[in-house]
Amino acid sequence: MLRCKKGFTLVEIIVVTLLFILVIMAASSSFNVLLTQMAKLTKSEESNIEGVVGLEMLRHDLQQAGFGLPDAYMTAVAPTYTEATAVPANRFNDAPSNLPRALAAGDNLATVSVADAGVTYNILAGTDYLALKGVPLGMNETSQRWTYMPFDSGVTGLKKPRIWPTASLNLVNGDRVIMIKKSVVSGKAVNQMIYDVATPNIYWVNFNTAGFVDAFSPIAPDEVFYIYGIRPSGDLGMPFNRADYFVATPSATDRIPSYCAPNTGILYKATVNHADGALLPIPMLDCVADMQLVFGWDLTDGMGNAGQDGVIDTWSSPVSAGGALTATPSVNLTLVQDALGNPEKLRNSLKTVKVYLLAQVGRRDPNYQSPASYVVGGAGESSLTHTYDLTATSAMRNFHWKVYQLVVRPKNLMSNQ
């Protein structure tokens, strides 16, 4: 029986092997390109998600600014309190006894360092600074809770606060709280702060479901005290909570991602500690190159008279360290300056806050060159904001950039009610 003994020649095997290798190389190259693009897309989406989360927290705090703040004191002897101790945060204090403003801000700060727990945070030069004040701005559950206490003619001794049916909404005995009374002073409705008239510095008490001492209890049939939680324990340094937003680079290099572009920092939310006035920074968004603020005001009635008609008639920047600011139209510059320093006028006139953030999207891309500059602001706002030049540091142009825009109407200001 004949058998065929013919097999593959060496040349045939080499040719087939070569073709197989070429096919594998081509597939590997395509796969590497796919992996690279997927990595870029993934990092880009991570940046977008971080941006959304950070901006939503900022949006929440802007909307809560002013909530629970007093706009009048009981007597001419005002209580005293403390706020931030470090530069530049102390520039935006209303302490020791002024009525607190819902918002204060600084324009185009110079490089300055803020220290906290052994870490120095260097604020990026040319960025804006935002300080917000209000009861719910604390990082604790107590600051999110409130109740009220009416006068009850049938009750002698301690008056009891309202207890909500849902337990998670209630303040807990021992929570540090302040009280506000709705009053009419000189024909105007005001939120009057309650404190012990004999000792004005005692402006807060421990929450007690059984009731409160006479100095912190309604004494007239038409009185209702609103009770706001500030913090769960410890003395209060101020009758509100405060959250500052700024862009800075931490001195500890392990606290900023290595993939961030040069000249970028982190957007921080820093609460002010009641115990010593120190800032407690919490990172919100990585790889931020700039933050700019623009304020929209209702300062006139449309006929050149002081008053509010519900229409934004003026846009402005924050105030610089030297006291200067820009406003359009410039004829209202003095009105803006006055409103930024006066709690009542700010509360009645500020309609809109715009926040612009120039942030990196994804990692460095050596095959990409970004535009030479970005306007960190809206259309027609270049005089109020900042044009960021990327050509000063050429390595920054190998990154993708995005200008995040946040437009908020603070709902706890009278101008938006």
C-alpha positions in Angstrom: 0.0 0.0 0.0 1.5 3.3 -1.1 1.7 6.2 1.5 2.1 9.9 0.7 5.1 11.1 2.6 5.0 14.6 1.3 4.8 17.4 4.1 5.3 21.1 4.3 8.6 22.5 3.2 10.7 24.8 5.4 10.0 27.8 3.1 6.2 27.2 3.5 6.5 27.0 7.2 8.5 30.2 7.4 6.1 32.1 5.1 3.1 31.0 7.1 4.8 31.8 10.4 5.7 35.3 9.1 2.1 35.9 8.0 0.9 34.8 11.4 3.3 37.1 13.2 2.3 40.0 10.9 -1.4 39.4 11.7 -0.7 39.2 15.5 1.4 42.4 15.3 -1.4 44.3 13.4 -4.0 43.1 15.9 -1.8 44.0 18.9 -1.2 47.5 17.5 -4.9 48.0 17.0 -5.6 46.7 20.5 -3.0 49.0 22.0 -4.6 52.0 20.2 -8.0 50.9 21.4 -6.7 50.6 25.0 -5.0 54.0 24.8 -8.2 55.7 23.5 -10.3 53.9 26.1 -7.9 55.0 28.9 -8.2 58.7 27.7 -11.9 58.4 27.4 -12.2 56.9 30.9 -10.0 59.5 32.5 -11.9 62.2 30.7 -15.2 60.9 32.0 -13.7 60.6 35.5 -12.8 64.3 35.3 -16.3 65.2 34.1 -17.9 63.2 37.0 -15.5 64.9 39.5 -16.5 68.2 38.1 -20.2 67.5 38.3 -20.0 66.3 42.0 -17.7 69.2 43.1 -19.9 71.8 41.4 -23.1 70.3 42.8 -21.7 70.6 46.3 -20.8 74.2 45.6 -24.2 74.8 44.1 -25.8 73.4 47.3 -23.8 75.7 49.5 -24.5 78.8 47.4 -28.2 78.1 47.6 -28.0 77.6 51.4 -25.9 80.8 52.0 -27.8 83.1 54.3 -30.1 80.5 55.8 -30.5 81.0 59.6 -28.4 84.2 59.7 -29.6 87.0 61.9 -30.2 90.4 60.4 -30.9 92.2 63.6 -29.8 92.0 67.3 -32.0 92.3 70.3 -30.3 95.3 71.9 -27.6 97.9 71.1 -25.2 95.6 73.0 -24.3 93.1 70.3 -22.9 89.7 71.0 -19.3 89.0 70.0 -18.0 86.0 68.1 -14.9 84.8 66.3 -14.4 83.7 62.7 -11.4 82.7 60.6 -7.9 83.4 61.9 -5.7 82.7 58.9 -4.9 85.0 55.9 -6.7 85.4 53.6 -9.8 83.9 55.2 -9.8 86.5 57.9 -10.2 89.2 55.3 -13.8 88.1 54.9 -14.8 88.1 58.6 -17.7 90.0 60.0 -16.5 89.3 63.6 -16.4 90.4 66.3 -19.9 91.8 66.4 -21.1 92.9 62.9 -24.2 91.2 61.5 -22.9 88.4 59.2 -23.0 88.7 55.5 -24.3 85.7 53.6 -21.4 86.0 51.1 -18.0 87.6 50.8 -15.4 87.2 48.1 -12.0 88.3 46.9 -10.9 89.0 43.4 -7.7 87.8 41.8 -5.8 86.9 45.0 -2.0 87.1 45.2 -0.2 83.9 46.1 -0.8 83.3 49.8 -0.4 80.2 52.1 -3.0 78.7 54.4 -1.8 76.3 57.0 -3.8 73.3 58.4 -2.5 70.3 60.5 1.0 70.7 59.2 0.0 71.1 55.6 0.4 74.4 53.8 -2.1 75.2 51.0 -0.7 77.8 48.5 -3.6 79.6 46.9 -3.0 80.1 43.1 -2.3 83.6 42.1 -5.0 85.3 40.1 -7.8 83.1 41.3 -10.9 84.3 43.2 -11.9 83.4 46.8 -15.5 82.7 48.0 -16.7 82.7 51.6 -20.2 81.6 52.4 -22.1 81.8 55.7 -25.2 80.0 56.8 -26.4 77.4 59.3 -26.5 74.4 56.9 -22.9 74.8 55.7 -21.4 72.7 58.4 -20.1 69.1 57.7 -22.4 67.5 60.3 -26.0 66.3 60.6 -26.9 68.8 63.4 -26.4 71.7 61.0 -29.0 70.2 58.6 -31.8 70.2 61.3 -34.1 72.9 62.7 -37.3 73.3 64.6 -39.4 76.0 66.2 -40.8 76.9 69.7 -44.1 78.8 70.0 -45.4 80.6 73.0 -47.9 78.4 74.9 -50.1 80.4 77.4 -51.2 77.1 79.0 -47.7 76.1 79.9 -45.8 77.5 82.9 -42.1 77.3 83.1 -40.1 75.9 80.3 -41.5 76.1 76.7 -41.0 73.0 74.6 -39.8 72.9 71.0 -41.6 71.2 68.2 -40.7 67.6 67.7 -41.0 66.3 64.1 -42.7 62.9 63.5 -39.6 61.6 61.6 -36.9 61.0 64.2 -34.0 61.6 61.8 -35.1 65.2 61.3 -35.0 66.1 65.0 -32.3 67.8 66.9 -30.8 65.8 69.7 -30.5 66.8 73.3 -27.1 68.5 73.8 -26.8 69.8 70.2 -25.5 73.3 70.1 -28.2 75.6 68.7 -29.0 79.3 68.1 -32.5 80.9 68.1 -34.0 83.5 65.7 -37.2 85.4 66.3 -39.2 86.9 63.5 -39.8 90.5 64.6 -40.9 93.8 63.1 -38.4 96.6 63.7 -39.0 100.1 62.4 -41.7 98.8 60.1 -39.4 96.0 58.6 -39.6 92.3 59.2 -36.3 91.0 60.6 -34.7 87.8 61.9 -33.7 88.9 65.4 -31.0 86.9 67.1 -31.9 85.7 70.7 -29.2 85.9 73.4 -29.0 86.5 77.1 -29.3 90.3 77.3 -27.4 90.4 80.6 -24.5 88.5 79.0 -24.6 89.0 75.2 -21.8 86.6 74.5 -24.1 83.8 75.5 -25.9 83.5 72.2 -26.3 79.7 72.0 -27.7 76.9 74.2 -27.8 73.2 74.3 -30.9 71.8 72.7 -33.4 70.3 75.2 -36.7 68.6 74.3 -37.9 69.5 77.8 -37.6 73.3 77.1 -35.2 76.2 77.7 -34.5 78.8 80.3 -36.4 82.1 80.3 -33.8 84.0 78.2 -34.3 81.5 75.4 -38.1 81.1 75.6 -41.0 83.0 74.1 -42.6 85.4 76.6 -45.3 87.0 74.4 -48.3 85.2 72.7 -47.2 86.3 69.2 -43.6 85.1 69.6 -42.2 82.1 67.8 -38.5 81.1 68.2 -36.8 79.3 65.3 -34.1 76.9 66.5 -31.2 76.0 64.2 -28.6 73.4 64.9 -25.0 74.4 64.4 -22.8 71.5 65.7 -23.3 68.4 67.9 -20.8 69.3 70.6 -18.3 71.9 71.7 -18.6 75.6 72.2 -19.6 77.8 69.3 -17.1 80.3 67.9 -19.8 82.0 65.7 -23.6 81.8 65.4 -23.5 80.1 62.0 -21.3 77.8 59.9 -18.9 79.0 57.3 -17.5 77.4 54.1 -14.8 78.9 52.0 -13.9 77.9 48.4 -10.5 78.5 46.9 -8.0 76.9 44.5 -4.6 75.9 46.0 -1.8 73.5 45.8 -0.9 71.5 49.0 2.7 71.5 50.2 2.4 67.7 50.7 3.0 66.4 47.2 1.2 63.2 47.8 -2.1 65.2 48.2 -2.3 66.3 44.5 -2.5 63.8 41.7 0.7 63.3 39.7 -1.1 63.5 36.4 -2.2 67.2 37.0 -0.8 69.8 34.6 1.8 72.3 35.8 0.4 75.5 37.5 -2.8 73.7 38.6 -4.2 73.1 42.0 -7.3 71.7 43.8 -10.6 73.3 44.4 -11.1 73.1 48.2 -14.1 73.6 50.4 -12.8 74.7 53.8 -15.0 74.9 56.8 -14.1 77.3 59.6 -13.4 75.5 62.9 -15.5 76.8 65.7 -12.8 76.0 68.3 -9.9 78.0 66.9 -11.0 79.6 63.6 -8.7 77.3 61.5 -9.7 76.2 58.1 -10.4 72.5 57.5 -9.9 72.0 53.7 -11.7 69.2 51.8 -10.8 68.6 48.1 -13.7 69.1 45.7 -12.1 69.0 42.2 -8.5 68.2 41.0 -6.3 69.9 38.4 -8.0 73.3 38.4 -6.1 76.2 36.8 -8.5 79.1 37.6 -11.7 80.2 39.4 -13.5 83.4 38.6 -16.7 84.8 40.2 -19.3 87.2 38.8 -22.2 88.7 40.7 -25.6 89.8 39.3 -27.3 92.6 41.2 -30.8 94.2 41.3 -29.8 97.7 42.5 -32.2 100.1 40.9 -35.9 100.2 39.8 -35.0 100.8 36.2 -35.5 104.5 36.4 -32.3 105.4 38.2 -33.8 105.2 41.7 -32.7 102.9 44.5 -34.8 99.8 45.0 -35.5 96.4 43.6 -37.7 95.5 40.7 -36.6 91.9 40.3 -34.4 92.6 37.3 -30.6 92.2 37.2 -29.3 95.6 36.2 -25.6 95.3 37.2 -22.9 92.7 37.0 -19.7 92.9 39.0 -16.5 91.2 40.1 -15.6 90.6 43.7 -13.5 93.1 45.6 -9.7 93.0 45.3 -7.4 93.1 48.3 -6.9 96.8 47.6 -10.7 97.4 47.7 -11.2 97.8 43.9 -13.8 96.1 41.8 -15.3 96.2 38.3 -18.9 96.8 37.6 -21.0 97.1 34.4 -22.5 99.6 34.1 -19.8 101.4 35.9 -22.2 104.1 37.1 -23.4 101.6 39.7 -20.0 100.9 41.0 -20.6 102.7 44.3 -23.9 100.8 44.8 -22.1 97.5 44.4 -19.4 98.4 46.8 -22.0 99.4 49.4 -24.0 96.2 48.9 -21.0 93.9 49.2 -20.2 95.4 52.6 -23.7 95.7 54.0 -25.6 92.5 55.0 -29.0 94.0 54.5 -28.3 95.4 51.0 -26.5 92.3 49.9 -29.4 90.2 51.1 -31.9 92.4 49.2 -29.9 93.0 46.0 -27.8 90.0 45.1 -29.7 87.9 42.6 -27.2 85.6 40.9 -23.7 84.2 41.5 -21.7 82.8 38.6 -18.7 80.5 39.2 -16.3 79.7 36.4 -13.6 77.0 36.8 -10.9 76.2 34.2 -10.1 72.5 34.9 -8.1 69.8 33.2 -9.9 67.0 31.5 -8.1 63.7 31.3 -4.4 63.1 31.3 -1.6 64.6 29.3 -1.8 63.9 25.5 1.5 64.5 23.7 -0.3 64.5 20.4 -2.7 67.3 21.3 -2.2 71.0 21.5 -4.9 73.1 23.3 -5.9 76.6 22.3 -3.5 79.3 23.4 -5.9 80.8 26.0 -9.3 80.4 27.6 -11.8 83.0 28.8 -12.7 81.9 32.3 -16.1 83.7 32.1 -19.2 84.2 30.0 -19.8 86.1 26.8 -19.3 89.8 27.4 -17.8 89.3 30.9 -14.1 89.5 30.0 -13.8 92.8 31.9 -15.1 91.0 35.0 -13.2 87.8 34.8 -9.9 86.5 33.4 -8.4 85.3 30.2 -6.0 82.4 31.1 -2.9 82.2 28.9 -1.6 78.7 28.4 1.4 79.7 26.3 3.3 80.9 29.4 3.8 77.2 30.3 4.0 75.2 27.1 3.5 71.9 28.8 0.0 72.9 29.7 -1.0 72.9 26.0 -0.7 69.1 26.0 -3.8 68.8 28.1 -7.5 69.1 27.3 -9.3 71.8 29.3 -12.8 72.7 30.1 -14.5 75.8 31.5 -17.1 74.7 34.0 -19.9 77.2 34.5 -22.2 77.3 37.5 -25.1 79.9 37.7 -26.9 80.0 41.0 -29.7 82.1 42.4 -29.1 81.9 46.2 -32.6 80.9 47.4 -32.1 82.1 51.0 -31.6 85.8 50.0 -34.6 88.1 50.0 -33.9 89.2 46.4 -34.8 85.6 45.3 -37.9 85.2 47.5 
